[in-house]
């Protein structure tokens, strides 16, 4: 994909399941966090995608994945697990600067 991913690519898919190709993992896109400040010189407003998975002994390792959105497109996205204080889940993030 040559096009720079923007918030608008993901807004219609909040709540949908995203499959991380080549793994057994699939999590819902829980929410999008938008950086309301826009720095000069940036080509897009910064944002983060938050995926919510169950707490399991094994988690999705940090890395670049082809993310297949339920009934939607597939995008290459770098995803990483993040500290999640809730004992019953594991959150993951993708950051776009």
C-alpha positions as CSV (number, residue, x, y, z in Angstrom):
1,X,0.0,0.0,0.0
2,X,1.5,3.3,-1.1
3,X,-1.1,5.5,0.5
4,X,-0.5,6.9,4.0
5,X,-3.0,5.4,6.5
6,X,-5.2,8.0,8.1
7,X,-7.8,7.9,10.9
8,X,-10.6,7.8,8.3
9,X,-9.3,4.4,7.1
10,X,-10.1,2.9,10.5
11,X,-13.2,4.8,11.9
12,X,-15.8,2.7,10.1
13,X,-14.1,-0.5,11.5
14,X,-14.2,0.3,15.3
15,X,-15.8,-2.7,17.0
16,X,-15.0,-5.1,14.1
17,X,-12.6,-8.1,14.5
18,X,-9.1,-7.8,13.1
19,X,-7.2,-10.9,12.2
20,X,-3.4,-10.8,12.4
21,X,-2.4,-12.9,9.4
22,X,0.0,-15.7,10.1
23,X,-1.1,-16.0,13.7
24,X,-4.1,-17.5,15.6
25,X,-4.9,-14.1,17.0
26,X,-8.0,-12.0,16.2
27,X,-9.1,-9.0,18.3
28,X,-11.7,-6.3,18.1
29,X,-10.6,-2.8,17.2
30,X,-11.7,-1.3,20.5
31,X,-11.1,2.4,19.9
32,X,-9.0,5.1,18.2
33,X,-7.2,7.6,20.3
34,X,-6.5,10.9,18.4
35,X,-3.8,13.4,19.2
36,X,-5.7,16.6,19.1
37,X,-2.6,18.7,18.7
38,X,-1.1,18.9,15.2
39,X,2.5,19.7,14.9
40,X,3.7,21.7,11.9
41,X,5.3,19.6,9.2
42,X,3.4,16.4,9.9
43,X,1.5,14.9,7.0
44,X,-1.2,13.5,9.3
45,X,-2.7,13.9,12.7
46,X,-1.1,11.3,15.1
47,X,-3.4,8.6,16.3
48,X,-3.4,5.1,18.0
49,X,-5.5,2.1,17.4
50,X,-6.3,0.0,20.5
51,X,-7.1,-3.7,20.1
52,X,-8.6,-5.6,23.0
53,X,-7.7,-9.3,23.5
54,X,-8.3,-11.8,26.3
55,X,-5.6,-12.4,28.9
56,X,-3.8,-15.6,27.9
57,X,-0.5,-17.2,28.8
58,X,0.7,-16.4,25.3
59,X,0.2,-13.0,23.7
60,X,0.6,-11.6,20.1
61,X,4.3,-10.7,19.8
62,X,5.2,-7.1,18.8
63,X,5.7,-6.9,15.0
64,X,4.4,-6.0,11.6
65,X,1.3,-7.9,10.5
66,X,-1.1,-7.9,7.6
67,X,-4.3,-7.0,9.6
68,X,-7.4,-8.3,8.0
69,X,-10.4,-6.3,9.1
70,X,-13.7,-8.1,9.3
71,X,-15.7,-7.4,6.1
72,X,-13.1,-4.8,5.2
73,X,-9.6,-4.2,3.9
74,X,-6.2,-5.6,4.9
75,X,-3.5,-3.2,6.0
76,X,0.1,-3.8,7.1
77,X,0.3,-2.5,10.7
78,X,3.0,-2.6,13.3
79,X,1.3,-3.8,16.5
80,X,2.6,-4.1,20.1
81,X,1.2,-5.4,23.4
82,X,0.9,-2.7,26.0
83,X,0.7,-2.7,29.8
84,X,-3.0,-3.6,30.7
85,X,-3.9,-3.3,34.4
86,X,-7.2,-5.1,34.0
87,X,-6.6,-8.8,34.9
88,X,-9.0,-10.3,32.3
89,X,-7.6,-8.7,29.1
90,X,-4.5,-7.7,27.1
91,X,-4.5,-4.6,25.0
92,X,-2.4,-3.9,21.9
93,X,-1.7,-0.7,20.1
94,X,-0.7,0.5,16.7
95,X,0.8,4.1,16.7
96,X,0.6,6.3,13.6
97,X,2.7,9.5,13.8
